[in-house]
Amino acid sequence: VTLMESGGDSVQAGESLKLSCTVAGSISSIDTMGWFRLAPGREREKVATLGRLGNTYYADPVKGRFTISRDDAKNTLYLQMNSLNFEDTAMYYCVAGFFDQLERGSWGAGTQVTVFA
C-alpha cells in the first residue's frame, strides 16, 4: 500500500498541527495504521496507532495531547497534535500493517515537524 504524509510544518511551542496520511487504496482493509517519529540522536518511537476496530495506542509522552483518527471515506489517517513542545520535533512517518508487527508494514516518506521553544 502507498502512503503519503502531509501537514508537517515549523511552529512555536504550544501550538497545534494536524498531520494527514493519504492511502492509495482502501484504508478500511488495513488492520492497523499508526504514526512513528524519528529525531536526530534519538531512537525511532511509535507515537500512536489505530486498529480497524477502533482500538488505539499512544506513547506516554503524547498522551492527552495527540489524537489519532481516520476518515474511511477519504482513505486518510490523521494525527492531531496539540500543545506541541520542542521534544516533538521529528520526522513523522505513517505506517500501515498488522498490529503485532506494524514496523514491518508499509511506510510513507515522512513529514517534518519542527517546534521552536
Backbone torsions as a table, in degrees:
resi	resn	phi	psi	omega
1	VAL	NA	141.4	179.6
2	THR	-98.0	131.8	-177.9
3	LEU	-121.5	141.2	177.9
4	MET	-136.0	117.4	179.4
5	GLU	-89.8	156.0	173.9
6	SER	-156.6	167.0	175.2
7	GLY	106.5	-9.4	178.3
8	GLY	-66.1	150.0	-177.2
9	ASP	-165.0	177.2	173.9
10	SER	-104.9	124.1	-177.2
11	VAL	-137.2	166.4	176.7
12	GLN	-88.1	155.1	177.6
13	ALA	-55.4	138.0	-179.1
14	GLY	97.5	-17.9	-179.5
15	GLU	-83.3	177.4	-176.6
16	SER	-122.8	155.6	173.2
17	LEU	-143.3	153.3	174.5
18	LYS	-125.9	116.2	177.4
19	LEU	-89.6	147.6	177.0
20	SER	-125.5	149.3	176.8
21	CYS	-135.5	110.6	-179.1
22	THR	-92.0	131.5	-178.4
23	VAL	-101.2	128.6	174.0
24	ALA	-83.3	90.8	-174.8
25	GLY	138.0	-162.5	-177.5
26	SER	-95.4	115.9	-179.4
27	ILE	-68.2	-27.4	-176.5
28	SER	-68.4	-16.8	179.7
29	SER	-88.7	-4.4	-177.1
30	ILE	-88.7	134.1	-177.1
31	ASP	-66.0	-52.9	-177.1
32	THR	-143.0	140.2	172.8
33	MET	-126.1	154.2	-178.9
34	GLY	-162.0	179.3	177.9
35	TRP	-124.2	132.3	172.2
36	PHE	-116.7	160.6	174.4
37	ARG	-139.6	152.1	-179.1
38	LEU	-139.5	125.2	177.8
39	ALA	-120.4	150.3	179.7
40	PRO	-55.8	130.9	177.5
41	GLY	80.1	3.3	-179.0
42	ARG	-126.3	157.1	178.6
43	GLU	-75.5	153.3	175.5
44	ARG	-61.4	139.2	-174.0
45	GLU	-128.2	131.7	173.1
46	LYS	-79.1	119.3	-173.0
47	VAL	-90.1	-51.2	-177.1
48	ALA	-159.4	149.6	175.7
49	THR	-136.6	155.4	179.7
50	LEU	-138.3	119.4	179.2
51	GLY	-85.6	166.7	-178.6
52	ARG	-60.9	-30.2	-179.4
53	LEU	-89.9	4.2	177.1
54	GLY	96.4	0.5	178.2
55	ASN	-70.4	139.5	-175.8
56	THR	-125.0	158.7	173.6
57	TYR	-137.5	139.8	174.1
58	TYR	-132.8	138.0	172.9
59	ALA	-67.7	148.1	-176.7
60	ASP	-53.7	-41.9	-176.8
61	PRO	-64.1	-17.2	-175.7
62	VAL	-112.2	-5.2	-178.9
63	LYS	-58.2	133.0	-179.7
64	GLY	85.5	-11.9	-179.9
65	ARG	-114.8	-34.8	-177.7
66	PHE	-107.3	147.6	176.0
67	THR	-135.2	126.5	177.6
68	ILE	-99.3	139.8	-179.6
69	SER	-155.3	172.8	177.8
70	ARG	-149.7	156.0	177.0
71	ASP	-121.8	103.4	-177.0
72	ASP	-63.3	-33.7	-179.0
73	ALA	-65.6	-29.1	-180.0
74	LYS	-102.2	0.8	-177.6
75	ASN	50.9	46.7	-173.7
76	THR	-133.5	136.9	173.6
77	LEU	-104.4	144.3	-178.8
78	TYR	-125.4	157.8	169.1
79	LEU	-137.8	105.7	175.4
80	GLN	-85.3	123.4	-176.5
81	MET	-119.5	116.1	179.6
82	ASN	-112.8	161.7	177.8
83	SER	48.9	50.1	-178.0
84	LEU	-64.8	145.0	175.4
85	ASN	-131.0	173.5	-174.0
86	PHE	-58.0	-33.9	-178.4
87	GLU	-68.4	-12.5	177.1
88	ASP	-83.7	-7.4	178.8
89	THR	-62.3	122.8	-176.6
90	ALA	-178.6	169.6	167.4
91	MET	-88.1	128.0	-178.3
92	TYR	-104.9	131.4	-177.0
93	TYR	-118.9	138.2	173.3
94	CYS	-91.8	137.5	-176.5
95	VAL	-134.7	142.5	178.3
96	ALA	-130.9	135.1	179.2
97	GLY	175.4	-144.0	179.0
98	PHE	-106.5	145.3	-170.5
99	PHE	-52.1	-46.4	-172.6
100	ASP	-83.5	-2.5	176.6
101	GLN	-147.9	44.6	-174.4
102	LEU	-59.3	-37.3	-177.9
103	GLU	-62.6	-19.5	179.4
104	ARG	-90.7	5.0	-179.1
105	GLY	-83.9	-155.9	180.0
106	SER	-88.1	140.3	-177.9
107	TRP	-119.8	146.1	170.1
108	GLY	-85.3	-180.0	-177.8
109	ALA	-81.4	-16.0	177.4
110	GLY	98.5	157.0	175.0
111	THR	-138.7	135.3	-172.1
112	GLN	-86.3	131.5	172.7
113	VAL	-117.5	124.3	178.8
114	THR	-124.5	126.4	-179.3
115	VAL	-115.8	123.1	179.0
116	PHE	-92.2	133.0	-179.2
117	ALA	-70.1	NA	NA
